[in-house]
Amino acid sequence: MTIDINRVGIIGAGQMGSGIAQVCAAAGLDVRLNDREADRIEAGLGTIDASLAKLVSKGAIDEATSRSARERIKPARSFADLGDCDLVIEAATENEAVKREIFSTLCASLKPDAVVATNTSSISITRLAAATDRPERFIGIHFMNPVPVMQLVELIRGIATEDQTYESAKAFIAKLGKTSTMSEDFPAFIVNRILLPMINEAIYTLYEGVGSVESIDTAMRLGANHPMGPLQLADFIGLDTCLSVMQVLYDGLADSKYRPCPLLVKYVEAGWLGRKTKRGFYDYRGPTPVPTR
């Protein structure tokens, strides 16, 4: 028997959190969007407004559908405002300490039968579940970026996750019109276990002077039929996120093939995180992105 999920809380109003909020509202669910700072919630709501407006302009949805979806999303100024949610999804930064702190504080505000989930792309679900008061009702629900566009969602069970929690999460993803795949609780799961080492190797290829940013991305677009080059994709994901995932792989699997490229580390230390900071492997400050190397 699955848990009926009608109201969803989202913690983190950034790119991922706002995207999750949008698809939940579009599926007819009530949404509560939370972040540490009120201006981040407002920025997230603005991102949703722009995304819905774009869909209307393309004819994908009509004005009434857009308005109805937007009206289902309400700001949650504190964890107390998530108290009536059936499911709460954490979509904060990819940092285990931050996530554990959120979960240890959050659970006291939730109803006893609420399911708690994390959108982590790499961190152990079992370890994060241990920071809650309900490891049996905890699960990884990893959406892909951009959430409104990407069809796949990874579901990851921790060691204590009950069957009811998993089946409820699976039904929730189906309600969103997306496809779920189940991954075991290993570092980076399925998609990022394969994708991020490929990106890291592309950065090594740049670091070692095998090719330029433009030549590497062109080679993979035209030679491997990828929709975007690996360095362009890294900028889109966020270089800090790429580094975090590679560090989880390197630490968790103890294999030198997962060692983050020193150039990736250097870019993150410089604050060049990709599109979100206007500089990464490309410079986005002008009308057209320009390679930085």
Secondary structure, 3 states (H helix, E strand, C coil): CCCCCCEEEEECCCHHHHHHHHHHHHCCCEEEEECCCHHHHHHHHHHHHHHHHHHHHHCCCCHHHHHHHHHCEEEECCHHHHCCCCEEEECCCCCHHHHHHHHHHHHHHCCCCCEEEECCCCCCHHHHHCCCCCHHHEEEEEECCCCCCCCEEEEEECCCCCHHHHHHHHHHHHHCCCEEEEECCCCCCCHHHHHHHHHHHHHHHHHCCCCCHHHHHHHHHHHCCCCCCHHHHHHHHCHHHHHHHHHHHHHHHCCHHHCCCHHHHHHHHCCCCEHHHCECCEECCCCCCEECC
